[in-house]
């Protein structure tokens, strides 16, 4: 079976010939290639060459071209620090008000900020590897995207103080997530890693997830699947009740956080394919 067929077997709740191994390895990959992380993400050729090296050396079944958590927010005017895979504490978030929302439009992923870097890396790796590796792009799911645009504190306060404004912000984030994910699929991505860690039950209740995060995430997931891609949803969830709610967004694979025994998750969700959840540091 091919890598993609093994992944599809897992999604179909069948036993794959070889269990796919997805390593969240990008910082390791850069270090192994003798690069700082800033050097690794400086151009598409360096990213592709590094990924080809580590795929050959370690046999990763995917290439996760995440790059960093701030990629899609720079063209909106969110002040971020490039060269790392963290959201810096000094990030200058946007103000959440009607004037700001009216000023926002979905940036063209083909020309905006560093998005062309990601698209070129996806295209280059797909050309080099074809279907032998699951080329995987990345998008922040709408709920988490809003908190990354306006900041977590302001976002969670708005849920109570100005819910209609937060809902309108969610609509914008959903439109951008779909636009930017479809661009990656068109560039050659087999899958999209859909990150929604700020909608995990570490931060919000299951009821609030169902009220705010579920339906926008579901629409994004369906758009990507209709375009022919796998969707891997990651909330770093460590509670069974949270996983059960997140499964309603219909991901191809649902990621289990490192603090939950995957056997417990499997018993609770017998019809949802799961991915995870080895803590490589612990």
C-alpha positions as CSV (number, residue, x, y, z in Angstrom):
1,X,0.0,0.0,0.0
2,X,1.1,3.6,-0.7
3,X,1.4,6.2,2.1
4,X,-1.8,7.8,1.0
5,X,-3.6,4.4,0.9
6,X,-2.3,3.7,4.4
7,X,-3.7,7.0,5.6
8,X,-7.0,6.4,3.8
9,X,-7.2,2.9,5.5
10,X,-6.9,4.6,8.9
11,X,-9.6,7.1,8.0
12,X,-11.8,4.3,6.9
13,X,-11.2,2.5,10.2
14,X,-9.3,-0.3,8.5
15,X,-5.9,-1.7,9.4
16,X,-3.2,-0.2,7.2
17,X,-0.3,-2.2,5.8
18,X,2.1,0.2,7.5
19,X,1.0,2.6,10.3
20,X,1.7,6.1,9.0
21,X,4.1,8.1,11.2
22,X,3.5,11.9,11.4
23,X,6.3,13.6,13.2
24,X,5.9,17.3,14.3
25,X,9.5,17.6,13.4
26,X,10.1,21.0,11.8
27,X,12.4,22.5,14.4
28,X,14.3,19.1,14.5
29,X,14.4,19.0,10.7
30,X,16.1,22.5,10.6
31,X,18.6,21.6,13.3
32,X,19.4,18.3,11.6
33,X,20.2,20.2,8.4
34,X,22.5,22.5,10.3
35,X,20.2,25.5,10.0
36,X,18.7,27.9,12.4
37,X,14.9,28.0,12.2
38,X,15.0,31.4,10.6
39,X,17.4,30.1,7.9
40,X,15.2,27.1,7.3
41,X,12.2,29.2,6.4
42,X,14.1,31.9,4.5
43,X,13.1,30.5,1.0
44,X,11.1,27.7,-0.5
45,X,14.2,25.9,-2.0
46,X,15.8,25.6,1.5
47,X,12.5,24.2,2.9
48,X,12.1,21.7,0.2
49,X,15.8,20.5,0.3
50,X,15.6,20.1,4.1
51,X,12.4,18.2,3.9
52,X,13.7,15.9,1.2
53,X,16.8,15.2,3.4
54,X,14.9,14.2,6.5
55,X,12.2,12.2,4.6
56,X,15.0,10.2,3.1
57,X,16.9,9.9,6.4
58,X,14.0,9.2,8.8
59,X,11.2,8.0,6.6
60,X,8.5,10.5,7.7
61,X,5.2,9.6,5.9
62,X,4.3,13.3,5.7
63,X,5.9,16.6,5.3
64,X,4.3,19.1,7.6
65,X,4.9,22.5,6.1
66,X,3.6,24.5,9.0
67,X,6.4,27.1,9.1
68,X,4.9,29.1,12.0
69,X,1.7,30.1,13.8
70,X,1.6,33.7,12.6
71,X,1.8,33.2,8.9
72,X,-1.7,34.2,7.9
73,X,-2.1,37.1,10.3
74,X,0.8,39.4,9.1
75,X,-1.0,40.7,6.1
76,X,-3.9,41.7,8.3
77,X,-1.6,44.1,10.2
78,X,-0.9,41.9,13.2
79,X,2.6,42.7,14.3
80,X,4.6,39.5,14.7
81,X,8.2,38.4,14.9
82,X,9.4,36.2,12.0
83,X,12.0,33.5,12.1
84,X,10.5,31.3,14.9
85,X,7.5,29.0,15.3
86,X,6.0,30.9,18.3
87,X,3.5,33.7,18.8
88,X,5.7,36.2,20.7
89,X,4.4,37.8,23.8
90,X,5.0,41.2,22.2
91,X,2.6,40.6,19.4
92,X,0.6,43.7,18.4
93,X,-2.9,42.4,18.0
94,X,-5.7,44.2,16.2
95,X,-8.4,46.1,18.1
96,X,-11.7,44.3,18.1
97,X,-14.3,46.9,17.0
98,X,-16.7,47.5,14.1
99,X,-14.2,49.9,12.4
100,X,-11.5,47.3,12.4
101,X,-13.8,44.5,11.1
102,X,-15.1,46.7,8.3
103,X,-11.5,47.4,7.3
104,X,-10.6,43.8,6.9
105,X,-10.6,41.9,3.7
106,X,-9.3,38.4,3.0
107,X,-5.8,38.8,1.6
108,X,-4.9,37.1,-1.6
109,X,-2.9,34.0,-0.5
110,X,-0.9,34.1,-3.8
111,X,0.7,37.4,-3.1
112,X,0.3,38.3,0.6
113,X,3.2,38.4,3.1
114,X,4.9,35.0,3.4
115,X,2.1,32.9,2.1
116,X,3.8,32.6,-1.4
117,X,6.7,31.0,0.5
118,X,4.4,28.3,1.8
119,X,2.7,27.8,-1.5
120,X,6.0,27.5,-3.3
121,X,7.4,25.0,-0.8
122,X,4.2,22.9,-1.1
123,X,4.4,22.9,-4.9
124,X,8.1,22.1,-4.9
125,X,7.8,19.2,-2.5
126,X,4.8,17.8,-4.3
127,X,6.7,17.9,-7.5
128,X,9.7,16.2,-5.9
129,X,7.7,13.5,-3.9
130,X,4.5,13.1,-5.9
131,X,2.2,10.9,-3.9
132,X,5.0,9.1,-2.0
133,X,4.7,11.5,0.9
134,X,1.6,13.2,2.3
135,X,2.4,16.9,1.7
136,X,0.6,18.7,4.5
137,X,-0.2,22.4,4.7
138,X,-1.7,24.4,7.6
139,X,-4.5,26.7,8.6
140,X,-5.7,28.1,11.9
141,X,-9.4,27.1,12.5
142,X,-11.7,30.1,12.8
143,X,-12.1,30.3,16.6
144,X,-8.3,30.1,17.2
145,X,-7.7,32.5,14.3
146,X,-9.8,35.2,15.9
147,X,-7.9,34.9,19.2
148,X,-4.6,35.1,17.2
149,X,-5.8,38.3,15.4
150,X,-7.2,40.2,18.4
151,X,-5.5,38.3,21.3
152,X,-6.8,35.7,23.6
153,X,-7.7,38.0,26.5
154,X,-9.8,40.3,24.3
155,X,-11.2,37.4,22.4
156,X,-12.5,35.6,25.5
157,X,-13.8,38.8,27.0
158,X,-15.8,39.5,23.8
159,X,-17.6,36.2,24.1
160,X,-19.4,37.7,27.1
161,X,-19.2,41.5,26.4
162,X,-19.8,41.6,22.7
163,X,-20.9,38.3,21.3
164,X,-22.3,39.7,18.0
165,X,-18.9,41.3,17.3
166,X,-17.1,38.1,18.0
167,X,-19.4,36.2,15.7
168,X,-18.7,38.6,12.9
169,X,-15.0,38.2,13.5
170,X,-15.5,34.4,13.3
171,X,-17.2,34.8,9.9
172,X,-14.2,36.7,8.5
173,X,-11.7,34.2,10.0
174,X,-13.7,31.4,8.4
175,X,-13.6,33.1,5.0
176,X,-9.8,33.5,5.2
177,X,-9.2,30.0,6.5
178,X,-11.1,28.5,3.5
179,X,-9.3,30.8,1.0
180,X,-5.9,30.1,2.3
181,X,-6.4,26.4,2.7
182,X,-7.8,26.0,-0.8
183,X,-4.8,27.8,-2.2
184,X,-2.5,25.2,-0.5
185,X,-4.6,22.3,-1.8
186,X,-4.3,23.9,-5.3
187,X,-0.6,24.2,-4.9
188,X,-0.3,20.4,-4.2
189,X,-1.1,19.7,-0.6
190,X,-2.7,16.3,0.1
191,X,-3.8,17.4,3.5
192,X,-4.4,20.4,5.7
193,X,-3.4,20.5,9.4
194,X,-6.3,22.4,10.9
195,X,-5.1,23.9,14.2
196,X,-7.7,24.9,16.9
197,X,-5.8,24.7,20.2
198,X,-7.4,27.8,21.5
199,X,-10.8,26.0,21.2
200,X,-9.7,23.0,23.4
201,X,-11.2,22.4,26.8
202,X,-8.0,23.6,28.3
203,X,-9.5,27.1,27.6
204,X,-13.3,26.8,26.9
205,X,-16.1,24.5,27.9
206,X,-17.6,21.9,25.7
207,X,-20.8,24.0,25.6
208,X,-18.8,27.0,24.4
209,X,-17.0,24.9,21.8
210,X,-20.3,23.8,20.4
211,X,-21.7,27.3,20.5
212,X,-18.8,29.2,19.0
213,X,-16.2,26.9,17.4
214,X,-17.9,23.9,16.0
215,X,-19.9,25.1,13.0
216,X,-17.2,27.4,11.6
217,X,-14.7,24.6,11.9
218,X,-17.1,22.2,10.3
219,X,-17.6,24.4,7.3
220,X,-13.9,24.8,6.8
221,X,-13.4,21.0,7.1
222,X,-16.0,20.3,4.5
223,X,-14.6,22.9,2.1
224,X,-11.2,21.2,2.2
225,X,-12.5,17.7,2.0
226,X,-14.7,18.7,-1.0
227,X,-11.5,20.0,-2.6
228,X,-10.0,16.5,-2.3
229,X,-7.8,16.9,0.8
230,X,-7.5,15.1,4.0
231,X,-8.1,17.3,7.1
232,X,-6.2,16.6,10.3
233,X,-7.7,18.5,13.2
234,X,-5.5,19.3,16.2
235,X,-6.8,20.9,19.4
236,X,-4.3,19.2,21.6
237,X,-7.4,17.9,23.4
238,X,-6.9,15.8,26.5
239,X,-10.5,15.3,27.6
240,X,-12.8,12.7,26.0
241,X,-15.8,15.0,26.1
242,X,-13.8,17.6,24.2
243,X,-12.7,15.1,21.6
244,X,-16.3,13.9,21.1
245,X,-17.4,17.5,20.4
246,X,-14.5,18.1,18.0
247,X,-15.3,14.9,16.1
248,X,-18.5,16.6,15.1
249,X,-16.4,18.9,12.8
250,X,-15.9,15.8,10.6
251,X,-12.1,15.7,10.4
252,X,-10.4,12.9,8.4
253,X,-8.2,12.3,11.5
254,X,-8.7,13.8,15.0
255,X,-5.5,14.5,16.9
256,X,-5.4,13.4,20.6
257,X,-3.3,15.5,23.0
258,X,-0.4,13.9,24.8
259,X,-2.1,13.9,28.2
260,X,-4.9,11.5,27.2
261,X,-4.5,7.7,26.9
262,X,-5.2,7.1,23.2
263,X,-6.9,3.8,24.2
264,X,-9.4,5.7,26.2
265,X,-10.1,8.0,23.3
266,X,-10.4,5.0,21.0
267,X,-13.0,3.3,23.2
268,X,-15.0,6.5,23.5
269,X,-14.9,7.3,19.8
270,X,-15.1,4.0,18.0
271,X,-16.1,5.6,14.7
272,X,-13.6,8.4,14.5
273,X,-10.1,7.8,13.2
274,X,-7.5,9.2,15.6
275,X,-4.0,10.4,15.3
276,X,-1.5,10.9,18.0
277,X,-0.2,11.1,20.6
278,X,3.3,10.3,21.7
279,X,5.0,13.1,23.6
280,X,8.5,13.1,22.1
281,X,10.0,15.1,25.0
282,X,8.5,13.2,27.8
